[in-house]
Amino acid sequence: MIGRVFRERGQHWLHGLMRALLLLAMALPSLAAAQPGWAEQVEAWVEPPWAERLEARLALLEAGFGGELGVYVRNLETGARYGWRDDEYWYLASLVKVPVAIELMGRVEAGEMALLDRLTLQRSDYVDGAGSTNWAAPGSTLTLRQLLESMITVSDNTASDMLIHHLGLENVNARARQLTPVGSLGPITTLVDVRRHAYANLHPDAFSLSGLDFIELRKRQGDAARVAWLRQRLGLTPQNLLVPSIDEAFRHYYATDLNSGRLDAFGDLLADLAEGRVLGSDATAELLAVMARTTSGERRLKAGLGRDIRLAHKTGTQHRLVCDSGIATQGQGDNARRVVIVACVRGEFDLARNEQLLAAVGRAVREAGAFEG
C-alpha cells in the first residue's frame, strides 16, 4: 500500500513536471526553434488523454487478481504511451522468440541464408511443448520457413531451439542487445536450458537432463509426480533436494535475469519492428505476416480487443506466468491506427484465469481510447 502511494505521488509529480516543460516550450518559441523537435518530444512525454481511464481499469483488474499485472501500451501514430509495472523486470517466456525471428530475418535479408534452406531434425533437438515438430521423426528435414512459422504461430520449442542452434545463440543475444537499451533485456537461452536452469534449483544434476527427459517429465500429472520422476531419474533422495517443490524452483529461476526484461523495452522493440527500423521492408512484412497468423493465445489480448482489430503478436506461457504482446491495428490504409501492447500476468497458477485477465486488458486498452488519434 505504501509503495503504491509513493508510486502515485511520483507519477503525479512527473506528469506535473512534463506539463510545466511543455508550457515553457510554448512560452519560449526561440528555444523551441533553436532545438527542432524539442517541443514535440516534450509533448509526447505528457500523459495521453486515455491514460487515466486505462490506469483506473488496470487498477481494478489487479485488485481482483491473485497476482501482478504488467502492461505497456504505445500508440504508433501519436507516440502516446502508458505503462503499468512496465519498468520492472518480467520473465518474458516465449516472447524471446521474437528476437530469434528478427535475427533469422536479418540474416536472410543479408543473403547469408534463405527461408527455403533445410535443417535436419536430430534426437537431441526435441523439447517439450506445443507444435508439430515433435511429431516429426529424427532425420526429417524442415525448411527455415517451416521452423519460423511453427516457432511464432504455435510457440514450438523444438523449432525454436533448432533455429537458435543454426543461428548461434551468441548472435541472437548480440542482435537483441543492439535493439534494446542497455540492461533492459537479460540473456536469452535455448528453451531446453530454460528447463535445466529452473529444475537445477531442485538439484544441479538437472543440467544433465536432455530434451527427451523433459518430455517424459511433462507427461507426469502434477508437481508431486514430476518431482518423484525427477528424483528417480537422477537417483536422488528427498533430502538431496535443495527446495521442496517445483513452484519454489521456478520462483528462484524467475529471480534471475535469464529470458527476462522490461516490458517497455520489449514494447519499443516491437514498435521499431512495426515501423521498419529493425529490418528492411520485405523482411518486416514477412515477419509481421507470420505474427498475424499466431493461433496460440486466442483467449488473450485478441479476445478482448474485438474482431475489427488485427493483432500481429507472440505469446508466452510458463509456470504461474502468461504473456501476450504485439502490434494491434484498427482500420485500413491511411486510416489505420496501430497500438503496441505488451501484457503479462504472474503469480496466479490457473491458466484460464490468467488468459481471462489478458483478454480484459485488451478490452480495457480499446475502451480507454488508446486507438484514438
Beta strands, then each sheet from edge to edge (+ up, - down):
strand 1: 68-75
strand 2: 81-84
strand 3: 89-91
strand 4: 118-120
strand 5: 141-143
strand 6: 260-262
strand 7: 309-318
strand 8: 321-330
strand 9: 337-346
sheet 1: 2+ 1- 9+ 8- 7+
sheet 2: 3+ 6-
sheet 3: 4+ 5-
end
